[in-house]
Amino acid sequence: MGALVILIYFLFPAFILYLATRLSIINKIGIVVICYIFGLIIGNIHMIPESISGLQGDLMGVTILLGIPLVLFSENVIKWARLARYTFLSLLLGVVSVVIFVIVGFFIFRERIPEIWKISGMMIGVYTGGTPNLAAIARGLNVNEELYILTHTVELAVGALVLLFLLTGAKPLFSLFMKPYQRDGQFNEKEAALKVSDFESYAGFFRRANLPGLLKALGITLVIFGAGYGLSLLFEGDAGDTAAILTVTTLGILASLVPGINRIKKSFQLGMYFIYMFCVIVASKADLRALFQPDSIELLLNIFFYILLVITGSLVLHSLLSWIFGITVDDYIMTSTALSNSPPFVPVVAAALRNKEVVIPGMIIGVIGYAIGNYLGVAVAYLLR
């Protein structure tokens, strides 16, 4: 039975990714959500033997250490940064805003949420880089499965509400005091070259023509994995996991600067496959009965209000700072989208704004968020610890 479960861990994410290329409803529901639900189901129908508990933990570590470099290979941060130097101010204001409210929320809820310093680090990671950073920081900080599931579930729910607001009411509200966007068309030619519409698309992922490149990317990632794992052996406890995460992040960014690696097609998607595998495994280790005990319900509510404070407070503070520094309303909304909901949602919100010129700056901000999220999240977590 244990071997069957391990096989399911490997095959289910691939199956869902394949369905995502055929059925649009899969992407509408969300691959992460489906992986969590499936993991919770197999973990709570008692089909997973206790004998593979240690192997589950090892697989969680391996999937993250493989996934993070692959996610970063296609994201040449320096190249993107050169295209949008002026967007750094908006990015900086957004990051400062979330750090401030993570710290404020920490002091408000620190007596009511155990290990809130770990949740604080995860919130920094997910706000700047999304699920890959959240999963990496959770592994680096040795967050237990129930706390991780609670945190990410609440974050997904609040994030969905924030996305709805950014799509509908944000522009009318913030246009009341922020300056309007001035169209100049400077990003239009670059938009086609960067193929923004293909970002995180799994179309063609299973084509045989992509296999040699993906095998090359996986080989390079295994070398990076070895370096991260080897360095982790020099530390004890949580510090070892943290060292491994930061090592593979750094080496992944450096590898992305090599043109031959940066141009490998679908390396991002392969990285997300490992992240989704992590999601299935961690969800399968969560005990639903424990999640719905009276103490857990109270914890869930406290986490909900903490995350709600962090995200809404960050949006409000970011809007005020953007007004002070002269950031346009469209740039503010796009920065908020890229940070709070990750790059794939940027074109969606840009369409709602009827302004495709902000797509590239938004994508740039989101990609840089992937790169800095792990460092910043770990730093804030240990600072608050």
C-alpha positions as CSV (number, residue, x, y, z in Angstrom):
1,M,0.0,0.0,0.0
2,G,2.9,2.4,0.8
3,A,4.3,2.0,-2.7
4,L,0.9,2.7,-4.2
5,V,0.6,5.9,-2.2
6,I,4.0,7.1,-3.3
7,L,3.1,6.3,-6.9
8,I,-0.1,8.4,-6.5
9,Y,2.0,11.3,-5.2
10,F,3.9,11.3,-8.4
11,L,1.1,10.6,-10.9
12,F,-1.8,12.7,-9.6
13,P,-0.2,16.2,-10.2
14,A,0.8,15.1,-13.7
15,F,-2.7,13.8,-14.3
16,I,-4.2,17.2,-13.2
17,L,-1.7,19.1,-15.3
18,Y,-2.7,17.0,-18.3
19,L,-6.4,17.7,-17.6
20,A,-5.6,21.4,-17.3
21,T,-4.5,21.4,-20.9
22,R,-7.8,19.9,-22.0
23,L,-10.4,21.3,-19.5
24,S,-10.6,25.0,-18.7
25,I,-12.6,24.3,-15.6
26,I,-9.4,22.8,-14.0
27,N,-7.7,26.2,-14.2
28,K,-10.8,28.0,-13.0
29,I,-11.0,25.9,-9.9
30,G,-7.2,26.1,-9.3
31,I,-4.7,23.3,-9.5
32,V,-3.5,24.0,-6.0
33,V,-7.0,23.7,-4.6
34,I,-7.6,20.4,-6.4
35,C,-4.3,19.0,-5.1
36,Y,-5.1,20.1,-1.5
37,I,-8.6,18.5,-1.7
38,F,-7.2,15.2,-3.1
39,G,-4.5,15.1,-0.6
40,L,-6.9,15.7,2.3
41,I,-9.2,12.9,1.0
42,I,-6.5,10.2,0.7
43,G,-5.0,11.3,4.0
44,N,-8.2,11.0,5.9
45,I,-9.7,7.7,4.5
46,H,-6.9,5.8,6.3
47,M,-5.2,4.5,3.1
48,I,-1.8,5.8,4.0
49,P,0.2,3.5,6.3
50,E,2.1,4.9,9.2
51,S,5.3,3.2,7.9
52,I,5.8,5.8,5.2
53,S,5.5,8.8,7.5
54,G,9.2,9.4,7.4
55,L,9.3,9.0,3.6
56,Q,6.5,11.5,3.3
57,G,8.7,14.1,5.1
58,D,11.6,13.3,2.9
59,L,9.5,13.7,-0.3
60,M,8.2,17.1,0.9
61,G,11.8,18.3,1.2
62,V,12.9,16.9,-2.1
63,T,10.0,18.3,-4.1
64,I,10.5,21.8,-2.8
65,L,14.3,21.7,-3.3
66,L,13.7,20.5,-6.9
67,G,10.8,22.8,-7.6
68,I,12.2,26.2,-6.6
69,P,15.2,26.2,-9.0
70,L,13.1,25.1,-11.9
71,V,10.5,27.8,-11.2
72,L,13.3,30.4,-11.3
73,F,15.3,29.1,-14.4
74,S,13.0,30.9,-16.9
75,E,12.9,34.1,-14.9
76,N,15.9,36.2,-15.8
77,V,15.4,38.8,-13.0
78,I,18.1,41.2,-14.3
79,K,16.6,41.2,-17.8
80,W,13.1,41.9,-16.4
81,A,14.5,44.6,-14.1
82,R,16.1,46.5,-16.9
83,L,12.7,46.7,-18.7
84,A,11.0,48.3,-15.7
85,R,13.3,50.3,-13.5
86,Y,10.5,52.8,-12.8
87,T,8.3,50.0,-11.4
88,F,10.7,49.3,-8.6
89,L,9.3,52.2,-6.6
90,S,5.8,50.6,-6.7
91,L,7.3,47.2,-5.9
92,L,9.2,48.7,-3.0
93,L,6.1,50.4,-1.6
94,G,4.1,47.2,-1.8
95,V,6.7,45.1,0.0
96,V,7.2,47.8,2.7
97,S,3.5,47.8,3.2
98,V,3.1,44.1,3.7
99,V,6.2,43.9,6.0
100,I,4.8,46.7,8.2
101,F,1.4,45.0,8.6
102,V,2.9,41.5,9.1
103,I,4.8,43.0,12.0
104,V,1.8,44.9,13.3
105,G,-0.3,41.7,13.1
106,F,2.4,39.7,14.8
107,F,2.2,41.9,17.9
108,I,-1.6,41.9,17.9
109,F,-2.0,38.1,17.6
110,R,1.2,36.7,19.1
111,E,-0.6,35.6,22.2
112,R,-3.4,33.9,20.3
113,I,-1.6,32.2,17.4
114,P,1.2,29.7,18.3
115,E,4.3,29.9,16.2
116,I,3.0,33.1,14.6
117,W,6.5,34.0,13.6
118,K,6.4,31.1,11.1
119,I,3.0,32.3,9.7
120,S,4.5,35.8,9.4
121,G,7.3,34.5,7.3
122,M,4.9,32.5,5.1
123,M,2.7,35.6,4.6
124,I,5.7,37.6,3.4
125,G,6.5,34.7,1.0
126,V,3.0,34.2,-0.4
127,Y,2.4,37.9,-0.8
128,T,5.5,38.5,-2.8
129,G,5.8,35.2,-4.7
130,G,2.7,33.0,-4.3
131,T,2.5,29.3,-3.6
132,P,6.1,28.3,-4.5
133,N,7.5,30.7,-1.9
134,L,4.9,29.8,0.7
135,A,5.7,26.1,0.3
136,A,9.5,26.8,0.4
137,I,9.3,29.0,3.5
138,A,7.0,26.5,5.3
139,R,9.6,23.8,4.6
140,G,12.5,26.0,5.6
141,L,10.8,26.9,8.9
142,N,9.6,23.4,9.6
143,V,5.9,24.4,9.8
144,N,3.6,21.5,10.8
145,E,1.1,20.2,8.2
146,E,-2.1,21.4,10.0
147,L,-0.8,24.9,10.5
148,Y,0.4,25.1,6.9
149,I,-3.0,23.9,5.6
150,L,-4.9,26.3,7.8
151,T,-2.7,29.3,6.7
152,H,-2.8,28.6,3.0
153,T,-6.6,27.8,3.0
154,V,-7.4,31.1,4.7
155,E,-4.9,32.9,2.4
156,L,-6.5,31.5,-0.7
157,A,-10.0,32.5,0.5
158,V,-9.0,36.1,1.4
159,G,-6.9,36.3,-1.8
160,A,-9.9,35.4,-3.9
161,L,-11.9,38.2,-2.3
162,V,-9.1,40.6,-2.9
163,L,-8.8,39.6,-6.5
164,L,-12.5,40.2,-7.0
165,F,-12.1,43.7,-5.5
166,L,-9.1,44.4,-7.7
167,L,-11.2,43.4,-10.8
168,T,-14.2,45.4,-9.9
169,G,-14.2,48.1,-7.3
170,A,-10.5,49.0,-6.9
171,K,-10.1,51.5,-9.8
172,P,-13.3,53.6,-9.0
173,L,-12.3,53.8,-5.3
174,F,-8.6,54.6,-5.7
175,S,-9.1,56.9,-8.6
176,L,-10.8,59.3,-6.2
177,F,-7.3,60.3,-4.9
178,M,-4.6,58.7,-7.1
179,K,-3.5,60.1,-10.4
180,P,-4.7,58.6,-13.6
181,Y,-2.5,56.4,-15.8
182,Q,-0.7,58.2,-18.7
183,R,-0.5,55.9,-21.7
184,D,2.7,56.1,-23.7
185,G,2.9,52.6,-25.3
186,Q,6.5,52.0,-24.3
187,F,6.0,48.4,-23.4
188,N,3.9,47.3,-26.3
189,E,6.7,45.9,-28.5
190,K,8.3,44.1,-25.6
191,E,5.0,42.5,-24.7
192,A,4.9,40.2,-27.7
193,A,8.5,39.2,-27.3
194,L,8.1,38.2,-23.7
195,K,5.0,36.0,-24.5
196,V,3.2,37.0,-21.4
197,S,0.1,35.0,-22.4
198,D,2.2,31.8,-22.1
199,F,3.2,32.4,-18.5
200,E,2.3,29.4,-16.3
201,S,0.4,27.9,-19.3
202,Y,0.7,24.1,-19.5
203,A,-0.2,23.9,-23.2
204,G,2.5,21.8,-24.9
205,F,4.0,20.7,-21.6
206,F,3.6,17.0,-22.5
207,R,5.0,17.4,-26.1
208,R,7.9,15.0,-26.8
209,A,9.9,17.9,-28.3
210,N,10.2,19.6,-24.9
211,L,11.5,16.4,-23.2
212,P,15.3,16.9,-24.0
213,G,15.2,20.4,-22.6
214,L,13.3,19.4,-19.5
215,L,15.7,16.5,-18.8
216,K,18.5,19.1,-19.1
217,A,16.8,21.4,-16.7
218,L,16.2,18.5,-14.3
219,G,19.8,17.5,-14.4
220,I,21.0,21.0,-13.5
221,T,18.4,21.1,-10.8
222,L,19.7,17.8,-9.3
223,V,23.2,19.4,-9.1
224,I,21.6,22.4,-7.3
225,F,19.6,20.1,-5.1
226,G,22.9,18.3,-4.1
227,A,24.5,21.6,-3.2
228,G,21.5,22.7,-1.1
229,Y,21.2,19.3,0.7
230,G,25.0,19.2,1.3
231,L,25.0,22.6,2.8
232,S,22.1,21.8,5.1
233,L,24.1,19.0,6.7
234,L,26.4,21.7,8.2
235,F,23.5,23.0,10.3
236,E,21.2,21.5,12.9
237,G,17.4,21.5,13.1
238,D,15.4,24.2,11.3
239,A,18.6,26.1,10.3
240,G,19.5,23.2,8.0
241,D,16.2,23.4,6.1
242,T,16.5,27.2,5.9
243,A,20.0,26.9,4.5
244,A,18.9,24.4,1.9
245,I,16.0,26.6,0.7
246,L,18.1,29.8,0.5
247,T,20.9,27.9,-1.3
248,V,18.7,26.5,-4.1
249,T,17.0,29.9,-4.4
250,T,20.3,31.6,-4.9
251,L,21.7,29.0,-7.3
252,G,18.4,29.0,-9.2
253,I,18.6,32.8,-9.8
254,L,22.2,32.5,-10.8
255,A,21.4,29.7,-13.3
256,S,18.6,31.8,-14.8
257,L,21.3,34.3,-15.9
258,V,22.8,31.6,-18.2
259,P,21.0,31.9,-21.6
260,G,21.2,28.2,-22.3
261,I,19.3,27.5,-19.1
262,N,17.0,30.5,-19.2
263,R,15.6,29.5,-22.6
264,I,14.6,26.0,-21.7
265,K,10.9,25.7,-22.5
266,K,8.5,24.7,-19.8
267,S,11.0,24.6,-16.9
268,F,8.7,26.8,-14.9
269,Q,5.9,24.3,-15.4
270,L,8.1,21.4,-14.4
271,G,9.0,23.2,-11.2
272,M,5.3,23.8,-10.5
273,Y,4.7,20.0,-11.0
274,F,7.0,19.4,-8.0
275,I,5.3,22.2,-6.0
276,Y,1.9,20.6,-6.7
277,M,3.3,17.2,-5.6
278,F,4.4,18.9,-2.3
279,C,0.8,20.2,-1.9
280,V,-0.7,16.7,-2.3
281,I,1.8,15.3,0.2
282,V,1.4,18.0,2.9
283,A,-2.4,17.8,2.6
284,S,-2.4,14.1,3.0
285,K,-0.5,14.4,6.3
286,A,-3.1,16.8,7.7
287,D,-5.7,15.4,10.1
288,L,-9.2,16.9,9.3
289,R,-10.5,15.8,12.7
290,A,-7.7,17.8,14.4
291,L,-8.5,20.8,12.1
292,F,-12.1,20.9,13.3
293,Q,-11.6,20.6,17.0
294,P,-12.8,23.5,19.1
295,D,-9.3,24.7,19.7
296,S,-8.5,24.5,16.0
297,I,-11.7,26.5,15.1
298,E,-10.5,29.3,17.4
299,L,-7.1,29.1,15.8
300,L,-8.6,29.2,12.4
301,L,-10.5,32.4,13.2
302,N,-7.4,34.1,14.7
303,I,-5.4,33.2,11.6
304,F,-8.3,34.5,9.4
305,F,-8.3,37.9,11.1
306,Y,-4.5,38.0,11.1
307,I,-4.3,37.3,7.4
308,L,-7.2,39.7,6.6
309,L,-5.5,42.4,8.6
310,V,-2.2,41.8,6.7
311,I,-3.6,41.8,3.2
312,T,-6.3,44.6,3.5
313,G,-4.0,46.7,5.7
314,S,-1.2,46.3,3.2
315,L,-3.5,47.3,0.3
316,V,-4.6,50.5,2.1
317,L,-1.1,51.5,3.2
318,H,0.3,50.8,-0.3
319,S,-2.4,53.0,-1.8
320,L,-1.6,55.9,0.5
321,L,2.2,55.5,-0.2
322,S,1.5,55.3,-3.9
323,W,-0.6,58.5,-3.7
324,I,2.3,60.3,-1.8
325,F,4.9,59.1,-4.3
326,G,2.8,59.8,-7.4
327,I,2.2,56.2,-8.5
328,T,-0.7,56.0,-11.0
329,V,-3.9,54.1,-10.0
330,D,-3.4,51.5,-12.8
331,D,0.2,50.8,-11.7
332,Y,-0.8,50.5,-8.1
333,I,-3.6,48.0,-8.9
334,M,-1.2,46.0,-11.1
335,T,1.5,45.9,-8.4
336,S,-1.1,44.8,-5.9
337,T,-2.3,42.0,-8.2
338,A,1.2,40.8,-9.0
339,L,2.2,40.7,-5.3
340,S,-1.0,39.4,-3.7
341,N,-2.2,37.0,-6.5
342,S,0.9,36.1,-8.5
343,P,1.8,36.9,-12.1
344,P,-0.7,34.7,-13.9
345,F,-3.5,37.0,-12.8
346,V,-1.8,40.1,-14.2
347,P,-3.3,39.9,-17.7
348,V,-6.7,39.2,-16.2
349,V,-6.7,42.4,-14.2
350,A,-5.1,44.3,-17.0
351,A,-8.1,43.3,-19.2
352,A,-10.5,44.6,-16.6
353,L,-8.6,47.9,-16.5
354,R,-8.6,48.0,-20.3
355,N,-4.9,48.8,-20.2
356,K,-2.5,46.2,-21.6
357,E,0.5,48.6,-21.1
358,V,0.6,47.6,-17.4
359,V,0.9,43.9,-18.1
360,I,4.7,43.8,-18.6
361,P,5.5,45.9,-15.5
362,G,3.1,43.8,-13.5
363,M,4.7,40.6,-14.7
364,I,8.1,42.0,-13.9
365,I,7.1,42.7,-10.3
366,G,5.6,39.3,-10.0
367,V,8.7,37.5,-11.2
368,I,11.0,39.6,-9.0
369,G,8.6,38.6,-6.1
370,Y,9.4,35.0,-6.8
371,A,13.1,35.7,-6.5
372,I,13.0,37.8,-3.3
373,G,10.2,36.1,-1.5
374,N,12.2,33.3,0.2
375,Y,14.9,35.6,1.4
376,L,12.5,38.2,2.8
377,G,10.1,35.7,4.3
378,V,12.8,33.8,6.2
379,A,14.5,37.1,7.3
380,V,11.2,38.5,8.8
381,A,10.3,35.2,10.4
382,Y,13.7,34.9,12.2
383,L,13.5,38.6,13.1
384,L,10.1,38.2,14.8
385,R,11.2,34.9,16.4
